[in-house]
Amino acid sequence: MNIEQMPWIEFPMDGYDFVNRPSPRLYASHLPYHLAPKALKEKKAKVIYLFRNPKDTMVSYFHFSKMMNDLETIPSITELIERYLNGKVFGGSWFDHIKGWYDHKDQVNILFLSYEEISKDLRSAVLKISKFVGKQLEDATIDKIVERSTFKNMRNDPKANYEFFPDSVADKKKGRLLRKGTVGDWKNTLTVAQNEYFDKVFREKMKGVPLKMIWDLDE
């Protein structure tokens, strides 16, 4: 399963030796920069920072909170917007998280990659990642990775879709962890006024961070 091949460093698993795993070691994390392992500054490890536009991330969180038993269910998108924009949700502020890593990009060996880039051109994203980690892969191997990495395939793959979560963790009657994966799904949720307000706050909070946000695949 994905969680065994790439465990989450902030969620230690009983009996799992994180330190002495054979190299190359892969880990997943949602940690902000200030909580990340200090050894990253030695640049011996490589960090792939995957980000998603914050509107789709917020809508995804809205549905995610409904199915995860330990999370407070947000009753409406109207209430969530204020809390989300102010970092009053599980995981904290999207803005602080991305700015924290971006502001320290010269201190770690890091590749920034957006979910939207991957959705637009999965093969190019695989090639970019391969180059970053120092792997020269044959075309057939790239093709296989691309095929297995599509959202549709991962959504149906029991090794990747996290539907192995026990009922004590997630109420699968209320949704799926891999729900839609659509770029621009926020348009089906936010009103015009809510979107304009979100844009205003986004511009204020993201000054000085030139990372390109893709809000819709037509862009």
N, C-alpha and C positions, 0 to 999 in steps of 0.2 A: 504494500500500500504506500501511497505518497507520504503519509505521515511517518512511515518507517524509513523510507529512503531520504526524506528531508524533514526531520523532526523540528518542532518549534522550540527554540531555545528558552523561551519564557514559560513553557509548559513541560517541565521534566517528566519523563515517564518512568514508572517504577521498574527497576532492574535494567535500565537502559544506560549504557556507558557512553556519555556524550564526548568525553575527553579522548578516549582511546579508540575511537572508531577509525577504521582504515582510511587512508587518504586516497582520493580527494574527498573531504567531508563537506556535505551539503546541509545547510540549515535554513529554516524559514523563520521569519520574525516580523512582528508588528511594532517592535520597540522604537521609541524616539531616539534620536542621536545621543542624548545625554545619558541614556540608560544602556546603550550598546556596549559590548565588550571593549575595554580600553585597548586591547591588542590590535584592534582594527587600525589604529593610528600607525602601527609599524608597517602597514601596507603589504603584509604577507598574505592576507586574505583579500578576496575580491567580493565586492558588494554590488548586487544588481538591485537597484531601487525601482520597483514597479509602482507607478502611480496612475490613478484614474481621475478623470475630471470630477470635481467635488459635487456637482449636481447629481450625476448618476450614482456617485458613492453614497450620497445622502439618501436617495430613494432606495438604494440597495439595503442600506442600514435600516430603513423604515420597515422593510419586509423581514429582514434578518432578525430584528428585535422581537418580532411576533413569534418566531419558532424556537428561539433559544430560551430555555427555561430559566436561566440565571440572569437574563437581561430584563430590564423594565420595558414593557411594551409601550411604545409611544402612541397615544390615541389618535393623533392626527398629524398630517404633514405640516399644518400651520404651526403647531406647537414644536414640532421637530426642527423647523427652520431656525427658530431663535436659539434653541439649545445647540444645534449643530454648528451654527456660525460662531457661537461663543465657546465651543469646545466642551459643552456640558453633556457629553455622551460617553459611552464606553469607548476607551481608546484615546480620549481627549480630542484636541483640536487638529483637524486635517491640515490647517494652515501652519500651525506651529510644527507639526511633524515634518512636512515637506520642506519648510524653511530651515528647520534645524539641520537636516541632512544636506540641503543645498549650500547653506552657509559654511559648512565644514567639508565641502567636496574636495578641497585641496589636501585635506588631512587623511583621506582614505582613498583607496583604489576603487572607484565607484563608476557604475554605468547607470544613467537615468534612462528609463524606458517607460513609455506610456502604454496603458492597456489599449488605447485607441490606435496607436501605431501598430500594435500586434494584430488588432482586429482588421485593420486596413490591409496589411501585408505581412502575414504570418511568416512566410518564408524569409523575407528580408530581416525580420526580427530574430529568427533562429540563426541566421548567418551572422548578425551583429553580436549576438550572445556567444556564438562559437568563437568568433575572433577575439572577443574580450577575455574569454577563459583560456585562450591559447590552443584551441582545437581546430585541426584541419580535417573536415569531414567530407566523405564522398557524397556525391549527389544522391545516391540511393538511400544513404543514412539520413540525409537532410529531408528527403521525401517522407521517410517513415516517421521522423520526428514531427514534421508538419501535420501529417495525417492524424497522429495520436494526440496532438496538442490543440486541435480545434475545440471550441467550446462544446459543440454538439457531441463529440466523441467523449470528452471528459465528463460531460453531464451524465452520460450513460455508462461510464466505466466505474464499476464498484470499487476499484482501487484508487480512484481519483475524486469521486463525488461526495465523499464524507457521509454517505448514507449509512455507514457502519456506526455512526454515533448512536449510543444507547438512548432509549426513551427518556432516561433521567437527564440527558443533556439537551436533546432537541425533540420538539413535538413535530414529527414529520407530517402530521395531518394539517399543519398550518403552513406548510411550504417546503421548499427545497433549498439547500445551501447554494447550489448552482441553479439559479432561477431562470433568468433570461439571458444575461450577458450582453444585452443590447446597448450599443452606443447611441445616446440621445433619448433614452427612455424617459428621462426627466421631463420631456415635452408632454408626456401623457399624464403627468402628475401636477406640475407647477402651473399656477395661473400666470397670466401676463404680469400682474403686479408683483407676485412672489418672485418671478424670474428677474424682473428689473431690480428689485430690492437685493436679491442675491448677487447680481452683477455689481451693484454699487459696493457692497461689502467686500466682494472678491477683489475689486480694483484697489480698494484701500489696503487690504491685508497683504496683497501680493506685489506691492511696489518693490522693485529691485530684484524680483525673481523672474528671469526671462524664460523660464520653461514654458514651452508652447502647450496650451490646452486645446484639445480638440473636443468640441461640444456636440458635433454631429459628423457622421462619416461623409456627408456631402461637402464638408469644408475642404 
